[in-house]
């Protein structure tokens, strides 16, 4: 007879059943795809400021948000991240702790507080995609490529005058966005849209019963923010294809400065923003 394989006790035996911060649930909770916050991020950023049609930007803002004092302010952001939970365990597995991201930022305001709205975002790994949905951040899967920072030799890009940094986003095999920044000088301050809280909509699609309530707004709460080696320069930004007709309305009507910098933050939680709706 084959050896007897011990059978673990039923989940009910431990008093709480399968659990975890996220799906999948398991008796110990360790199968969860996401660790609970805080989450720590360190990254290299290539960012281009641009202007979008204010009317188009306004259509992406839910009730409770306005365009703020600078209608039409926008940015295209390419980022290469390394992240970890409080334990730091993810750092032993680079395939888990590293990912690339592209996102659009729109300047906006909640009451009198300056914020940024992210109507589109793409990442190349599953964990940051699902983590974005928990935050209400509209992450999708795409291929994001960005110039590597700080490499020696003629093929390396350095943060110095005439240093060249570029990024590209492809979705479903189609090139969607490409950008480049040619550096001119160090910058005394970081770009504004990278210094304000992001505001998201906590969308949970109805599955068992319809939910007519509007999605609540949540602003990111971050600590331990660090900017390093900030440079600015001239930029190019092109939208080459359109994943949908709405995305096309956010194409640049004017391209501003480009920025290259290192960045770190700890994402602690979200804070709900009352809107008086519902």
SULZISUL-V119418 format. One record per backbone hydrogen bond with DSSP energy under -0.5 kcal/mol. NH is the residue of the N-H (numbers start at 1). CO is the residue of the C=O. Records with the same first field share a line. If there is no record, write none. Layout:
# SULZISUL-V119418
NH: CO ; CO
This chain:
# SULZISUL-V119418
6: 4
8: 6
13: 10
14: 11
15: 12
17: 11
19: 26
26: 19
32: 29
33: 23
38: 267
39: 267
40: 84
41: 265
42: 82
43: 263
44: 80
45: 261
46: 78
47: 259
48: 76
49: 257
50: 74
51: 254
52: 72
56: 53
57: 53
58: 54
59: 55
60: 56 ; 57
61: 58
62: 60
65: 62
66: 109
70: 67
73: 70
74: 50
75: 105
76: 48
77: 103
78: 46
79: 101
80: 44
81: 79 ; 99
82: 42
83: 97
84: 40
86: 38
88: 85
91: 88
92: 89
93: 90
96: 93
97: 93
98: 94
99: 81
101: 79
102: 122
103: 77
104: 120
105: 75
106: 117
107: 73
108: 115
109: 66
110: 113
111: 64 ; 109
113: 110
114: 112
115: 108
116: 197
117: 106
118: 199
119: 117
120: 104
121: 138
122: 102
123: 140
124: 100
129: 125
130: 126
131: 127
132: 128
133: 129
134: 130
135: 131
136: 132
137: 132
138: 118
139: 137
140: 121
142: 123
143: 170
144: 142
145: 168
147: 166
150: 157
151: 157
156: 153
157: 148
160: 158
162: 183
163: 160
165: 181
167: 179
168: 145
169: 177
170: 143
171: 174
174: 171
176: 169
177: 169
178: 238
179: 167
180: 236
181: 165
182: 234
183: 163 ; 181
184: 232
185: 232
187: 230
194: 191
195: 192
197: 114
199: 116
200: 218
201: 136
202: 200 ; 216
203: 201
204: 202
217: 273
218: 200
219: 271
220: 198
221: 269
222: 220
223: 266
226: 264
228: 262
231: 260
232: 185
233: 258
234: 182
236: 180
238: 178
240: 176 ; 238
241: 176
248: 244
249: 245 ; 246
250: 247
251: 248
253: 51
254: 51
256: 49
258: 233
259: 47
260: 231
261: 45
262: 228
263: 43
264: 226
265: 41
266: 223
267: 39 ; 265
268: 221 ; 266
269: 221
271: 219
273: 217
274: 272
